Amino acid sequence: MSQSGPFYLRWRPAGTPAPELEKFDDLDAALDAVEARWATLRDQAPQVLDARKVLLLSTDELRGEFDAAPPEE
């Protein structure tokens, strides 16, 4: 599997039928965005997609990672 970008963060804001899509140059940047906005994104079915917009990290995988992480001080 290739890890070259871009990568996409997809989520579904409450009350909207179509998902939002945000582009990042690399996977670290996409994951940093998820982490920074996790409190909002966690209930909006976030997913990380690869350059072909194929699912890379599912909502459940992101929840497992970010819900398990201890809060930063």
C-alpha positions in Angstrom: 0.0 0.0 0.0 1.4 3.4 -1.0 1.6 6.1 1.7 2.0 9.0 -0.7 -0.5 11.9 -0.4 -2.7 13.5 -0.6 -5.0 12.2 2.1 -8.5 13.2 2.8 -10.6 13.6 6.0 -14.3 12.9 5.4 -17.0 13.5 7.9 -20.8 14.1 7.9 -21.8 17.3 9.8 -25.1 16.9 11.7 -28.1 17.8 9.5 -26.4 17.7 6.2 -26.9 14.9 3.6 -23.5 15.2 1.9 -20.2 14.6 3.7 -17.5 17.2 3.9 -14.1 16.5 2.5 -10.8 18.1 3.5 -7.5 17.5 1.7 -4.1 17.1 3.4 -0.6 16.7 1.9 0.4 13.8 4.2 -1.2 11.4 6.6 0.3 13.0 9.7 -1.4 16.3 8.9 -4.7 14.5 8.4 -4.4 12.7 11.7 -3.3 15.9 13.5 -6.5 17.5 12.2 -8.6 14.6 13.5 -6.9 14.8 16.9 -7.3 18.6 17.2 -11.1 18.4 16.3 -11.9 15.0 17.8 -14.5 16.3 20.3 -16.6 17.6 17.4 -15.7 15.0 14.8 -16.3 11.8 16.9 -20.0 11.9 16.4 -19.8 12.9 12.7 -18.5 9.6 11.2 -15.0 10.7 10.4 -12.9 8.7 8.0 -9.4 9.1 6.5 -9.1 8.3 2.8 -6.0 7.7 0.7 -5.1 9.6 -2.5 -7.6 7.5 -4.5 -10.3 8.4 -1.9 -10.3 4.8 -0.8 -11.0 4.2 2.9 -7.7 4.0 4.9 -9.0 4.5 8.5 -12.6 3.9 9.4 -14.7 5.7 12.0 -14.3 2.7 14.4 -10.5 2.7 14.0 -10.3 6.4 14.7 -12.6 6.0 17.7 -10.4 3.2 19.0 -7.3 5.4 18.6 -8.6 8.8 19.9 -11.1 7.7 22.5 -8.4 5.5 24.1 -5.8 8.3 24.2 -5.4 10.0 27.5 -6.2 13.7 27.5 -3.3 16.1 27.0 -2.4 18.5 29.7 
